Amino acid sequence: MITFDDYSDAYDAWFQKNQAILESELRLVAHVLGTSPGKTLSVGCGTGLFEQLLLSEYGVSITEGVEPSAPMGEIARKRGMTVTEAGAEQMPVEDGLYDTVMFNGSPGYIADLDAAVREAYRILKPGGRVLLIDVPAESSYGILYRLGGAYGTWNDDRLRGVLPRDPYPVELAGGANWRPTQDKIDAALKAGFTDLFYAQTLTRHPCFSDTTPQDPVPGYDSGDYVAVCAVKP
C-alpha cells in the first residue's frame, strides 16, 4: 500500500488541474453528507482540500480528521482542521462520539477495510452514518488505474485515446487497492450497519470526464465515483 508522504503536493496539484472532476466529486460528497451531518470525522482526510471546499461552497463544516500521512495532515491543519495522525483500522477515538464518519477517497488506501468500518461503527452514535466514497474497481476509472499500475506508466501506446487530459499520478493510481463496490457493501453489513443507500457521479468515459461537472445520481452501477452510505442502528 502506497504512502502519501511524498505525494501531498502532487495530490492537490492534480485536483487543481482537473476542476470539473473535483467539482463532480465535491457535489457527490455534499449530496450524501447533507446540510446537517452533525459531528463529523473525516477518515483519511488527506490535505483537507474537500473539507475546505465543503465549507466555502456548501457551508458544511468538518473540522476533525484522521490521516496517517504526516505531510498531508500538516496541510490539512493549515486549512483549519484538527488532525490525528493514525490509521483507519485503529483510531484513538472514544466510543459513540460522532454523528457521521466519512471515508472520502480513502477506502482504496486502507489495508484492512473491514477493520476500518468496524472502527467507524464503534465511534458512531446510534443512528449515525458511515459514508464510504471512492473509485470502484469495476468502474472505468478503476480499470484504467489498475492498467496504469500494471504498466507502470501512462505513456504506453495501449492507453492511447482513453486517458483524461491530466491523468491521476500513476504512482497513486497503481499503489491503491481499488475495491469493488460490493466489498464496501459487505464491509458495512458485516460491521452491523443497516439502511444502505447509494449515489454516484462521473458517469462519462474518463477521457471526457474533465469537460463539465456532473451532478450525483442514485445508484452505483455506472459511476466512477460512488458513495456507499449506511446507518448504525
N, C-alpha and C positions, 0 to 999 in steps of 0.2 A: 504494500500500500504506500503510495507516494506521500511524502511530507511536503507541506506548502511553505516551509520556511524559506526556500529560495525562490518562491513564485508569487509572493504577495503583490509586488508591483505589476507583474505580468497579468495577474488575475484582474485587477482593477482596470488596467490599460485595455484589456480585451473588451470589457463591457463598455468602456468609453468609445471604442471603435465600432461597437455593434449596438447602437442606441435603440433600434427597432426591436431587437431580441431582448434587450434589457427591459424595455417598456412592456413588451408582451409578458415576460416572466413576472414583472412587478405587478401587473394587473391581475395575474392569477393569484399571486400571494395575497394581495389586498382583498381579492374576492373571497378567498377561503378564511382569511382572518376575520373579516367583517369589521365594522366600525368600533365595536366594543369587545375586544378579545380578552379584556381583564389583564391580570398579572401574567406576563408572558415571558418565557425563556426561549432564546434562540440558540439552538444546539448546533455547533459548527457555524458560528456567526461570521467567520472569516474576517474581512476587513470592516464589517458593519455597513457596507455600501447599501444593501437593501433596506436595512433598518433606518439609515439616514434618509433615503428616498421615501420610505413609507411615512415618515414623519412630515417631510416637506411637501409631499404631493397628496397624501391622504389623511394627514392628521392623526395617524396611528403611532403611538409611542411604544417602542420596545427598547428598553434601556439595559436589559440584562442578557448576557450571553455566556456560552461555554465554547472555548476554542483551544485545541491542542497546540496550534502553531503560535509561538510567541511573537514573531514579527507581524502576523496578521492580527493577532489580538491587540497589539500595540496600536495599530492603525485604527482599529475599532474603538479603542479608548480615546484616541484623539478626536473621534467623531461623537464622543459623548457617552459611550456605553461603559457599563461596568462588566468586565470580562474576567471569568475564572479560567485559568489555564488547566484544562483537564480533558480527558477523553469522554466520549458519549456513553461508553459502557459502564463507567463508574463515576458518577458525578457527585461532588461533595455538596449535596443539597439535601435539606431535610424533607421528610415525607409531606405530601399533601400541601405543597406551598403554592402551586401555580394553577391558573385557570386554563392556560394554553401552553403547550410545548411544541415549538416549531422546528422542524428539520428542513431548512430550505437549501436545496442543492448539496446537502451533506451526506445523505444516505449512501451514495456511491463511494464515499471516502471513509466509511466506518467499517472496521474489520468484522465486528460481530453485531449485525443489525438487530437480531433478536434480543440481545442483552441490552442494547441501547433503547429499544422500545419498551422493554420491561422497566428500565430506569425511568422512562417517561411516565409510565403508568404509576410508578411509586411516588413520583414527586408531584403528580397532578391531584387536585381536589376531586372529589366525586362530582361528576357532571362536567369535568374538564375535558379538553380536546387535545388530541395529538394530530399534527399536520406533517405528513411525510411527502415532501415535494422534491422531485428530481427528474432526470432524464431516464426513461425506461430503457432497458436493454433491447427491447423488441422494436423500439421506435427508429425512425430514420436516423436521427442523430446518434442514438445508442449504437446502431450498427456501424455508422460512419466512424464514431470514436473508437470502436474496437478494431476497425480496419486500420485506422491511423496508428493505433498502438501496436498492431501486429507488423505493420510496415516500418514503423519507427520514424516516419516522416510523412508530411503531406505532399512532398514533391515526388510523387510516384505516378506514372502515366495511367495506372489503373484507376486513379481517382480523378482523372481529367473530366471536367464538366459537371462534377457532382458536389464540389466544395462551395461553401459560402465564401464571400469575398475575403473575409478575415477569419480563418478557422481558429477555434479554441487551441491554445498551446498544446502541441501533440504530446508533450510530457504529462500534462494534466489529463488529457483525454485517454491516453493509454495507461495511466497509472491508477485509474479508478476501477472499482468493481461495480460495473453497471448492472443493476439487478432488474429482472422482470417486475412489472407492476404486481404480479401475483405474489412475489416474495414479500412485498411490503404489506399486502393484504393479509398474508399468512402471519407475518410478524405481529400485526395488530391484533388479530384474532387470538393467537397463542398467548399474548400478554393479558388478554381479558377484555379488550375493547369491544364495543358494540356500535350499532347505528352507523355503519360505514357509508361515506358518500365521497364523490369523486368530481374533479374538474380538470380541464386540460387546455393547453394553448400550444402555439407553434404547430399548426396543422398543415402548413405548406412544406414542400421539399426543402431541405437545408439550403440549397443554392438560391432559393427565393425567400427565405425566412427573414432576411435583413432589409426588406423593402419598406414595409409599413407595419406598425404594431398591430397585434391581434387581441381581441377580447377573449376571455375564457369562455368555454362552453362546457356543458355537463359531460361526464363520462371519462373513459381512459383508453379508448380503443383507437384513437387516431392522432393523439397529441405527442409532441416531442418533449413537452414539459408537463408533468402530471402530478396532481395532488391527490393523495390518499388520506382521507380525514376520518377520524373515529372518536368515539366518546367513552370516557371512563364511567361505568355505571355508578 
